């Protein structure tokens, strides 16, 4: 196998540089400020099982203590951040009668130890925190919730599965499967993986196993062991424990999140048999709920407050009578609601790929492509095309919050290194809801290759607006043999207007993902009767 060593050598060198300047942890302490509504303590240090001290802060209400004690919420920090991340929200919860403890997970902020990524050490820390609350506060031990964003949400869900005193969890920008988040379709996440590991070296005490696991994915080595490491830190691997307890879960993720893409959250939601809610918003990783951290009006935090009030205080506020699944439609304020997922109203719209010719573009047909002789379209690797996800992280922010999506004129896509297929003009609005899929028949010249698919909404001027995308990588394909490749695109909620077209573009490179090889290769797309390539869209009639 040809290793992709050169393209990732510079990544290793940069990470070693970051490691050499590590120990720049964010460790601050605020003054203890009593008010009329609560007492705030920021000098809390909780000893854990191995002698490590976990840094925390605590808001304790001063009024109207229930006979059983105060309901409690535990907040866990996001990656790079620390225990003060939720201070504005914690203050509001405390005013509303909650005892609120926020802590820096081990390795972050002022906490000892090394970052464990929701592993057994993190779970042992969380158990000690719950025990500390019982011993040192007026907590109602029957009504303890947990919540967090990103890294904190993963620990929250794992805690719900493994720490029996925790009653419910609110998880924002979370992961269900860490394997899928970092390596779905055998494609290593280059931009986000590099960001996570390098920023962890700078701002935390990172367990060396984390960087090693990421390098394993980049270098395609020790894959079974790395998958097992990630599985142990995936709540999807432990969802049966949550179901056995019937512990309620609120999930909120973002369609533009290319770190924890929404596909595996939809699967996690399906696997949960407990009282549950899922809100899918527009935005990049943690951006939709991030504004709520500074007390701005926020849909997700409003629902989180209702969720905790219902499950920890018993307030009948209507949250459980609402439809449990909502999706914000791209480019709009509209939020569609569903009583279940998969929705009973879901349909599939199939488009079949027809090859391009010297005089015509590739087409998306509503009927199968019929040709008794084989036709081929060939593209080469090595260069990007104009088909792209844009600037990592920034483009998703611009689209979701400033309505500035990634646009590409179809005719500008380099036909040497990419190919596109477009439909006829739509005679009615096409409402896409869920996970699109692509199936192609290709003959690669090497055993290693990558396909990146981009789904577009094409206006009458031929300019495509990116709807979603998805990569797939093969490392052990049979070279020079036609093979079927099927993969998912990232879930979306998007309306293509009447009078526009659907388009699918495919190339071999995107800045979000690591390439499998630096050697040039070709891909021949094959078309023939009985050998159909297709785009499958989940739609709502």
C-alpha positions in Angstrom: 0.0 0.0 0.0 1.2 3.5 -0.9 1.2 5.5 2.3 0.2 9.2 2.2 3.3 10.1 4.3 4.6 13.2 2.6 1.3 15.2 2.7 1.0 14.5 6.5 4.7 14.8 7.4 4.3 18.6 7.9 1.3 17.9 10.1 3.5 15.8 12.4 6.2 18.4 12.5 3.7 21.1 13.4 2.2 19.0 16.1 5.6 18.3 17.6 6.1 22.1 17.6 2.8 22.6 19.4 3.8 19.9 21.9 7.0 21.8 22.6 5.1 25.0 23.5 2.4 23.2 25.5 1.4 23.9 29.1 -0.4 27.1 28.0 -3.5 25.9 29.8 -6.3 28.4 30.6 -6.4 28.5 34.4 -8.2 31.4 35.9 -10.2 32.1 39.1 -12.9 34.6 39.6 -13.8 36.2 43.0 -16.5 34.6 45.1 -19.4 37.0 44.7 -22.5 36.5 46.9 -25.7 38.1 45.6 -29.3 38.2 46.7 -30.2 35.2 44.5 -27.2 32.9 44.9 -23.7 32.3 46.3 -20.9 31.9 43.7 -17.8 29.9 44.7 -14.9 29.6 42.3 -12.2 28.0 44.4 -13.6 24.4 44.4 -11.2 21.6 44.0 -12.6 18.0 43.9 -10.2 15.1 44.6 -10.7 12.2 42.1 -9.9 8.5 42.2 -6.2 8.9 41.3 -5.3 11.9 43.4 -6.0 14.4 40.6 -7.9 17.5 41.6 -10.8 18.6 39.4 -11.4 22.4 39.3 -15.0 23.6 39.5 -17.2 26.5 40.4 -20.6 26.4 42.1 -23.7 28.5 42.1 -26.0 27.9 45.1 -29.4 29.5 45.3 -30.2 31.4 48.5 -33.9 31.3 48.4 -36.8 28.8 48.4 -34.9 25.6 49.0 -37.3 22.6 48.3 -37.6 20.1 51.1 -35.7 17.5 49.1 -32.9 19.9 48.3 -32.0 21.9 45.1 -32.2 20.2 41.7 -28.7 20.3 40.2 -27.1 20.8 36.8 -23.5 19.8 36.0 -21.9 21.6 33.1 -18.7 20.2 31.4 -16.3 22.3 29.3 -15.9 22.3 25.6 -12.5 21.4 23.9 -10.0 24.3 24.4 -12.3 26.0 27.0 -12.7 25.5 30.7 -15.2 25.6 33.6 -16.2 29.3 33.2 -17.6 28.7 29.7 -21.2 28.4 31.0 -21.1 31.1 33.7 -23.8 33.3 32.2 -26.2 30.4 31.7 -25.3 29.0 35.1 -26.2 32.3 36.7 -29.6 32.2 35.1 -30.2 28.6 36.2 -29.2 29.5 39.7 -31.6 32.4 39.8 -34.3 29.9 38.8 -33.6 27.6 41.7 -30.9 25.3 40.5 -27.6 24.3 42.1 -25.2 24.6 39.2 -21.7 23.1 39.2 -19.4 23.6 36.2 -16.1 21.9 36.0 -13.0 21.6 33.8 -12.6 18.0 32.7 -9.3 16.4 33.5 -6.4 17.9 31.6 -8.2 21.2 31.0 -8.2 24.5 32.8 -7.0 24.2 36.4 -7.7 20.5 36.6 -5.0 17.9 36.9 -4.5 14.8 34.8 -4.4 14.2 31.0 -7.3 14.7 28.6 -9.2 11.4 28.4 -11.9 12.1 25.7 -14.9 10.7 27.7 -13.0 7.6 28.7 -13.1 5.7 32.0 -11.0 8.3 33.8 -13.5 11.0 32.9 -16.3 8.8 34.1 -14.6 8.2 37.4 -14.1 11.9 37.8 -17.8 12.5 37.1 -18.8 9.9 39.8 -16.6 11.7 42.3 -18.1 15.0 41.4 -21.6 13.6 42.1 -20.4 12.2 45.4 -18.9 15.6 46.3 -22.3 17.3 45.6 -24.0 14.8 47.9 -21.5 15.4 50.7 -21.0 19.1 50.4 -24.2 20.7 49.1 -28.0 20.7 49.6 -28.6 18.8 46.4 -31.6 16.7 45.6 -29.8 13.5 44.6 -32.9 12.3 42.6 -32.8 15.3 40.3 -29.3 15.8 38.8 -28.9 16.7 35.2 -25.8 17.2 33.0 -25.1 19.2 29.9 -22.5 20.6 27.7 -21.4 21.7 24.2 -19.0 19.7 22.0 -16.5 17.8 24.2 -18.7 18.5 27.3 -21.7 17.0 25.5 -19.8 13.8 24.8 -18.9 13.5 28.5 -22.5 14.3 29.4 -24.0 11.5 27.2 -21.4 9.0 28.4 -22.1 10.1 32.0 -25.8 9.5 31.5 -25.0 6.0 30.3 -22.5 5.2 33.1 -23.2 7.3 36.2 -26.5 6.2 37.6 -27.2 9.2 39.7 -27.5 11.4 36.6 -31.2 11.7 35.6 -31.0 13.4 32.2 -28.6 15.0 29.8 -28.6 17.9 27.3 -26.0 17.5 24.6 -25.2 20.2 22.1 -23.0 19.8 19.0 -22.3 16.3 20.2 -21.2 13.0 18.7 -22.9 9.7 18.6 -20.1 7.7 17.0 -16.5 9.1 17.4 -15.5 6.6 14.7 -17.9 8.1 12.2 -17.0 11.7 13.3 -13.3 11.2 12.6 -13.3 8.4 9.9 -16.6 7.8 8.3 -16.3 6.1 4.9 -12.6 5.5 5.7 -11.9 9.2 5.2 -9.7 10.9 7.8 -10.9 14.4 8.8 -7.8 16.5 8.0 -8.9 20.0 9.0 -10.9 19.2 12.1 -8.6 16.4 13.3 -5.6 18.7 12.9 -7.4 21.5 14.8 -8.4 19.2 17.6 -5.0 17.7 18.2 -2.9 20.8 17.7 -5.2 23.0 19.9 -5.2 20.3 22.5 -1.4 20.3 22.6 -1.5 24.1 23.2 -4.3 24.5 25.7 -4.4 21.2 27.7 -2.4 18.3 29.0 -3.1 15.9 26.2 -2.8 12.1 26.6 -0.3 11.1 23.9 -2.7 8.3 22.9 -5.0 11.0 21.3 -2.4 12.2 18.8 -1.3 8.6 18.2 -4.9 7.6 17.4 -5.3 10.5 15.0 -2.0 9.7 13.2 -3.2 6.1 12.9 -6.1 7.4 10.8 -4.0 9.7 8.7 -1.3 7.0 8.1 -3.8 4.1 7.8 -2.2 2.0 10.5 -3.5 0.1 13.5 -7.1 0.8 12.3 -8.9 -1.9 14.3 -7.2 -0.8 17.5 -8.0 2.9 16.8 -11.6 2.1 16.0 -11.8 0.3 19.3 -10.3 3.3 21.1 -12.9 5.5 19.5 -15.8 3.1 20.0 -15.2 3.0 23.8 -15.7 6.8 23.7 -18.9 6.7 21.6 -22.2 6.8 23.3 -23.7 4.9 20.4 -21.6 2.0 21.7 -23.2 2.4 25.1 -26.7 3.5 24.1 -28.2 0.3 25.6 -27.3 1.5 29.1 -29.3 4.7 28.6 -32.2 2.8 27.2 -32.1 0.3 30.1 -32.5 3.3 32.5 -35.0 5.0 30.4 -33.0 8.2 30.9 -34.3 11.2 28.9 -32.0 12.9 26.4 -32.1 16.2 24.6 -29.8 16.4 21.5 -29.1 19.6 19.4 -26.7 19.6 16.5 -26.0 21.7 13.4 -26.3 20.8 9.7 -23.1 22.6 8.9 -21.1 20.9 11.6 -18.3 19.1 9.7 -16.6 18.0 12.9 -19.6 16.1 14.4 -21.7 15.7 11.3 -25.4 15.2 11.9 -25.7 11.8 10.3 -24.5 9.8 13.3 -26.7 11.9 15.6 -29.8 11.0 13.6 -28.8 7.3 14.0 -28.2 7.8 17.7 -31.7 9.4 18.0 -33.2 6.4 16.2 -31.4 4.0 18.6 -32.6 5.8 21.7 -35.9 4.3 23.1 -36.1 6.8 25.9 -38.0 10.2 26.1 -36.0 12.2 23.6 -35.8 15.4 21.6 -33.6 16.4 18.6 -33.2 19.9 17.2 -31.1 20.3 14.1 -30.1 23.9 13.5 -28.1 25.8 10.9 -24.5 26.6 11.7 -21.0 25.2 12.0 -19.7 23.3 15.0 -21.1 24.8 18.2 -22.1 28.1 16.5 -25.9 27.8 16.7 -25.8 27.4 20.5 -22.6 29.3 21.1 -24.4 32.7 21.1 -26.4 31.5 24.1 -23.3 31.3 26.2 -23.3 35.1 26.4 -27.0 35.3 27.3 -28.2 36.1 23.8 -31.7 34.8 22.8 -31.1 31.3 21.7 -33.5 28.5 20.5 -31.4 25.7 21.8 -30.7 27.1 25.2 -34.4 28.0 25.6 -35.3 24.4 25.0 -32.5 23.2 27.3 -34.1 25.3 30.1 -37.5 23.9 29.4 -36.0 20.4 29.3 -34.3 20.7 32.7 -37.4 22.4 34.2 -39.6 19.5 33.1 -37.3 16.6 34.1 -35.6 18.0 37.2 -38.4 20.3 38.6 -41.5 18.6 37.3 -42.8 21.7 35.6 -45.5 21.1 33.0 -44.2 23.6 30.4 -45.2 21.9 27.2 -41.8 20.7 26.1 -42.9 17.1 26.0 -46.1 17.8 24.1 -44.2 19.3 21.2 -43.0 17.3 18.2 -39.7 15.7 19.2 -37.8 16.4 16.0 -37.2 19.8 14.4 -35.0 20.9 11.5 -34.2 24.5 10.5 -34.4 24.8 6.7 -31.2 26.2 5.1 -31.3 29.9 4.4 -34.6 30.5 6.2 -36.1 31.0 9.7 -38.5 28.1 9.0 -38.3 25.1 11.3 -40.1 21.9 10.2 -41.3 19.5 12.9 -41.8 15.8 12.9 -43.5 13.4 15.3 -40.8 10.7 14.8 -37.6 10.0 12.9 -37.4 8.6 10.3 -40.6 10.5 9.4 -43.6 8.6 8.2 -43.9 11.2 5.4 -40.5 10.5 4.0 -40.0 9.6 0.4 -37.1 8.9 -1.9 -36.4 10.7 -5.2 -33.9 9.0 -7.4 -31.9 10.6 -10.2 -29.9 8.3 -12.5 -26.6 9.5 -13.9 -26.2 9.8 -17.6 -22.6 10.4 -19.0 -21.4 13.6 -20.4 -20.3 13.7 -24.1 -18.2 16.0 -26.2 -21.3 18.1 -26.8 -23.3 17.8 -23.6 -23.0 17.9 -19.8 -23.7 14.9 -17.6 -27.4 14.5 -16.8 -29.5 13.5 -13.8 -32.4 11.5 -15.2 -35.6 10.4 -13.6 -35.5 7.1 -15.4 -32.6 4.6 -15.6 -29.9 5.1 -18.2 -30.3 2.6 -21.0 -27.3 1.8 -23.3 -26.3 -1.6 -24.5 -22.7 -0.6 -24.9 -20.4 0.7 -22.1 -19.7 4.4 -21.9 -17.0 6.0 -19.8 -16.2 9.4 -18.4 -12.7 9.9 -17.1 -11.3 12.3 -14.5 -7.8 12.6 -13.0 -6.7 13.3 -9.4 -4.1 15.7 -8.3 -5.8 19.1 -8.6 -8.9 20.6 -7.0 -11.8 21.7 -9.0 -14.1 24.7 -8.3 -16.4 22.2 -6.6 -15.7 22.7 -2.9 -17.0 23.0 0.6 -15.4 26.5 0.8 -13.2 27.7 3.6 -13.3 25.2 6.5 -15.4 26.4 9.4 -15.7 30.0 8.0 -18.0 29.1 5.1 -20.4 27.2 7.3 -20.6 30.2 9.7 -21.2 32.6 6.7 -23.9 30.5 5.3 -25.8 29.8 8.5 -25.6 33.2 10.2 -25.0 35.7 7.4 -26.9 33.9 4.6 -23.7 33.8 2.4 -23.6 30.2 1.0 -20.8 28.6 -1.1 -21.6 29.2 -4.8 -20.0 27.6 -7.8 -20.8 28.2 -11.5 -21.2 24.6 -12.8 -19.3 25.4 -16.0 -16.3 26.5 -14.0 -15.8 23.0 -12.6 -12.6 21.6 -14.1 -13.7 18.8 -16.4 -10.2 17.2 -16.3 -10.3 16.6 -12.5 -14.1 16.6 -11.9 -17.4 15.9 -13.4 -21.0 17.1 -12.9 -24.5 16.0 -13.7 -27.6 18.2 -13.7 -31.3 17.6 -13.8 -34.0 19.1 -16.0 -35.7 22.2 -14.6 -37.8 21.3 -11.6 -41.5 21.9 -12.1 -42.2 22.0 -8.3 -40.3 22.7 -5.1 -38.0 19.9 -3.9 -37.9 19.6 -0.1 -34.8 17.6 0.9 -35.0 16.3 4.5 -32.3 13.9 5.7 -29.3 12.0 4.3 -28.7 11.9 0.5 -26.8 9.0 -1.0 -24.7 8.6 -4.1 -23.9 5.4 -5.9 -21.4 5.3 -8.8 -19.6 2.6 -10.8 -15.9 3.5 -11.2 -12.7 1.9 -12.5 -9.7 3.3 -10.6 -6.2 3.1 -11.8 -4.8 2.6 -8.3 -6.0 0.7 -5.2 -6.3 4.0 -3.3 -8.7 6.7 -4.3 -11.1 9.3 -3.0 -14.4 10.6 -4.2 -15.9 13.9 -3.0 -19.6 14.5 -4.0 -21.2 17.9 -3.9 -25.0 18.5 -4.2 -26.1 21.8 -5.7 -29.2 23.9 -6.1 -28.6 25.4 -9.6 -30.3 28.7 -10.5 -31.4 29.6 -14.1 -28.0 31.3 -14.7 -26.1 28.0 -14.0 -24.7 29.0 -10.6 -24.9 26.3 -8.1 -25.4 26.9 -4.3 -23.9 24.1 -2.3 -26.5 22.1 -0.4 -24.4 19.4 1.1 -21.4 17.1 0.4 -19.8 13.9 1.4 -16.5 12.0 0.9 -15.6 8.3 0.5 -12.1 6.8 0.4 -11.0 3.4 -0.7 -7.6 2.0 0.3 -7.8 -1.7 -0.8 -9.8 -1.5 -4.0 -9.0 -3.7 -7.0 -7.2 -1.5 -9.5 -8.4 -1.4 -13.1 -11.7 -3.1 -12.3 -15.1 -1.6 -12.3 -16.7 -1.5 -8.9 -19.7 0.0 -7.2 -19.1 2.7 -4.6 -22.0 3.9 -2.4 -21.8 6.6 0.3 -23.8 9.1 2.3 -23.7 12.8 2.0 -24.1 15.0 5.1 -27.7 15.3 6.3 -29.5 18.5 5.3 -32.9 20.3 5.3 -33.0 22.3 2.1 -35.7 23.5 -0.4 -34.8 23.7 -4.1 -37.2 26.2 -5.7 -39.4 25.5 -8.7 -37.5 26.5 -11.9 -34.1 25.5 -10.5 -32.1 22.3 -11.2 -30.5 19.7 -9.0 -26.8 19.0 -9.7 -24.2 16.5 -8.5 -20.5 17.2 -8.9 -17.7 14.7 -8.1 -14.0 15.2 -7.8 -11.1 13.7 -5.7 -10.1 16.5 -3.3 -11.5 18.7 -0.6 -9.6 20.7 2.1 -11.6 19.1 4.9 -10.3 15.6 4.2 -7.0 13.8 4.0 -6.1 12.3 0.6 -5.2 8.6 0.5 -2.2 9.0 -1.7 0.0 11.6 -3.4 0.4 9.4 -6.5 -1.7 10.6 -9.5 -4.5 8.3 -10.5 -7.5 8.2 -12.8 -11.1 7.3 -12.3 -13.4 6.1 -15.1 -17.1 6.4 -14.4 -18.9 3.5 -16.2 -22.4 3.7 -17.6 -24.4 0.9 -19.1 -27.9 -0.7 -18.9 -28.0 -2.7 -15.6 -25.0 -0.7 -14.3 -26.8 2.3 -12.9 -25.2 5.1 -11.0 -27.6 7.3 -9.0 -28.3 10.1 -6.6 -30.9 9.3 -3.9 -32.6 12.2 -2.2 -34.8 11.9 0.9 -37.7 14.3 0.2 -40.9 15.4 1.8 -43.9 15.6 -0.5 
